[in-house]
Amino acid sequence: MTDSFYEHLFGVRDKVALVTGGTRGIGLMIAEGLVRCGAKVYITSRKEDACKAAEEKLSAFGYCTAIPGDISNLDGIKALSAEIISREQQLHVLVNNAGLSWSANIDEFPEKAWDKVMDLDAKGPFFLTQSLLPQLRAAASAESRSTVINISSVNAIRPSGLQNYSYVAAKAGLQGLSAQMARDLNSDNINVNVIAPGPFKSKMTAPLYANEEVEKQVMESFTMGRWGVMEDASGLTIFLASRAGSFLTGVVIPCDGGASTIG
């Protein structure tokens, strides 16, 4: 097969993408992969300094613009959408990755931990997608469908010892929501899929690699014996955003080294 066919099959070059929570962890990994493969990538995060640092890092590989913003509330969502709309008439790829987790004993789990996580992890992806539908529709065609990728978690598929109740509920709800959105946006040539990551290094999983001894013990419990890396998260995203993954919509794909299936 020729290079041109590979580009036709897996190419995301010149596609416009927005990755929320794109300044660290899995979001940064996904953004880096898209940038390296030639996409025009926007990233967003609440912290301006984190945005500047991520933009500087990713701009070494291609086009990346960071837009600070808080998408845990409707005002912040509208502000971010307005900024994207002012810059782009079309949006080919939307990755709803921004998320928050909160762990506490079941007897002490507070209401604010429920509301804050639900607002960002469940409500945010819906209303951001809703506000950017004109750009997603403008980019879509039967031959080249637009793509919404919602980032869930393996914790939405199987329980863990983290006692992160609102996170589990939000991510499981996001998976059901994604299937409904996939059905309703199918005629607009917009795919909606879910990636459910397992063990990746991030701020959320920092206690699992607090020191070498802890990390060694944790790694022994991983099905493949390793953490997920940039190529794992970004590779699956690129697949779903390219022609190769265009016949998939409404599905949840674990990216967890087999933890939810053979672990």
N, C-alpha and C positions, 0 to 999 in steps of 0.2 A: 504494500500500500504506500502511496505517495504521501509526502509531507502535507500536501494540500488537502488530502482526504482526512488526515488526522486533525488538521485545523478545522475542517468542516464538521467533524464528528465531535471533537472535544474543545473547540475554540470558544473563547469568550472575549477575544480581542475587540476592543472598541465598544463593548457593551458598557452601559452605565449601571453602576451598582451602588447601593447604600447598605452599609453594615453598621447596625447599632451596637453599642458597647464594643466598638472596634479598636479600642486603645490598649487592650490587655487580654490575656488569656485566649480563649478559643476565638473570640471576635477578631483579635489581632492576627491570629494564625490564618483565619479565613480571608481577612483583608489582604494580608501579604500574598497569599496564593493567587488571589484575583489580580492584584497589581502586577505580580511577576508574569502573569499570563496575558497581560495587555489590556485588561479592563480599565475603565475610568472609574475610580473608586472614591466614594465619599464615606467617611467614618464619623461617628458621633459619640460623645461621652459627656458627662456632666462637668468634668474638671478640665479647665482650659489648658493648664500646664501639661496634662496627660495627652490632650489633643495635639498640642504643638510637638511634643516629643514623638508621638506615633506618626504624625504627618512627616516629620523630618526623617524618621527611619524608613518609612515606606516609599517616600519620594525618591529614594536612591534606586528603587527598582522600577519605577514607572510613575503613573499619575495617581496622586492621592491628595485629597483635600479633607481636612478635619473641620467639623462644625460643632462647637460646644453646644450642648443643649440637655435639658432635663425632660425625658419623655415619660416620666412617671405620672404626669398630669396632662390634661387636655390642652392647656395653654402652651406648655412646652412642645407638645406634639404639633400643634398648629404653627408654632414658630419655626420648628425644624422643617415642616412640610413647605411652608412659604419660602424658606431659603432654598430648598431643593428645586421648587417650582420656578423660582426666579432664575435659576441657573440652567435647568434642563427641561426640555419639552417631553423627553422620553426617559423612562426608567425601566431597564430590562430585568434587573435583579434587585430584590429587596430581601435582606437577611435580618430578621428580627432576632437578634442575639442578646441584647441587653437584659440582664436579669439580676436578681438579688435573692440570697438565701438567708435563712434565720433559723438557728437551731436552739432548742430549749427543751427541758424536761416537759413531758406531757401535762404534768400537774401545774406547771408554771408558765406555759406558753401564753404570751400576752396578745391581746387583740391588735395592738399596733404592729406586731410582727405579721399578723394575718393580712391586715389592710395594705401595708407597705409593699409586701411581696406580691400580692394579688394585683395591685395597681400597675406595677412595672412588668411583671412576668406574664400576666394574662390579659389585662385590659389594654396595656400599651401596644402590643403587637396588632390587636384588632383595629384600634383607632388610627394607628399610624398607617396601616395598610389601607384603611378606608380613605384617609386623606390624600393618599398618593395614587389612588385608583386611576385618575385621569392620565397620569404619566405612564402607569403600567399598561393601561389599555392602548395608549398611543404607540407604545413600543411593540405591542403584540400582533402576531399574525398566525394564521394556521400553519405556516411553514416555520415560523420562529416564535415560539410562545414565550411570554414573559414568565418570570419565576418568583414566587414568594417562598422563602425558606425560613421556617420557624424553628428556633433552637430550643429543644426540650431537654430531657435528661433521662439517663437510664433509671434514675430514681422514680420516674413516672411509670416505669414498666415493672420494676421489682423493688421491694422495700430495702432500706439500708439502716445502718445503726446511727444515723446522724440526727434523727428526731426533728427533721426540718418539715414540719407538717404543712405549712402554707405553701412551701416550695413544691412539695409533692402534689398538692391539690392544684396549684397553678399550672404546673407543667403537664399534668394529666389532662386538665381542662384545655390547655393549649392544643394538645393532640386531637381531642374531639372537635374543638373549634376549627382546626385546620382542615379536617375532613369536610365539615360543613361548608367552609369557604371554598374548598376545592370544587365541590359540587356546584356552588352558586356562581363561581367565576369561570367555570369550564367553557361556557359559550363565549366568553370574552377572550379565549385563548390565553388564559393565565393559569399556570400550574401552582398549586400550593402543597408543599411537602414539609415533612418534619425530619430533622436530624436529632437523634437522642444520644448525646455524647456520654461516654463512661469516664474512665480515669484519664483526665488531662490535668496538667499542672496549671493552677490558677490561684487567685486569691482565695477562692471558695474552698479549694482543696489543700490550702497551705498547711493545715494541721497534719496532713497525711505525709508530709515530707519535712517536718519541723527539724529533724536531724537525721543523720545517716542511719542510725539504728531503727528509728521509727519507719523511715522510708523502706529499709530492707524488709522489715516485717510486713509492711503493706504490700510491697511488690510481690511477695510470696503468695499473696492472695489473688493477684491478678491472673486471669486466665492465660494471657500471653506473656506474663512476666515483665511487662514494660508499660510505661505511660504512653498515651497517645501523643503524637507530634504534629507539627504544622502540616505536613503532607497528608496526614490522615483526615484532618478536619477540612482543609482547603480542597483536597482532592475530591471528596464526596460532594462538596458544595459546587465545584466546577462541573462535575458530572451532571448534577441536577440542573445547573444553569445552562448547559450546552445541549447541542442536538442529541447527544448520546442519551441524555436522561429525559428527553422531552415527552416520552410516552408514559411517564410516571406522574401521577398526581393523587393527592389524598393519602399518601403512604407515610408511615413512620419507619425510619431506617436507623437502627442502633449503630452507633460508631463507638464500640466499647470493647473491642478485642474478644468478643464472644461472651462477655460477662452475663448478659441477659438470656443467652441461649444455651451455652454449654458450660458456663461457669458453676 
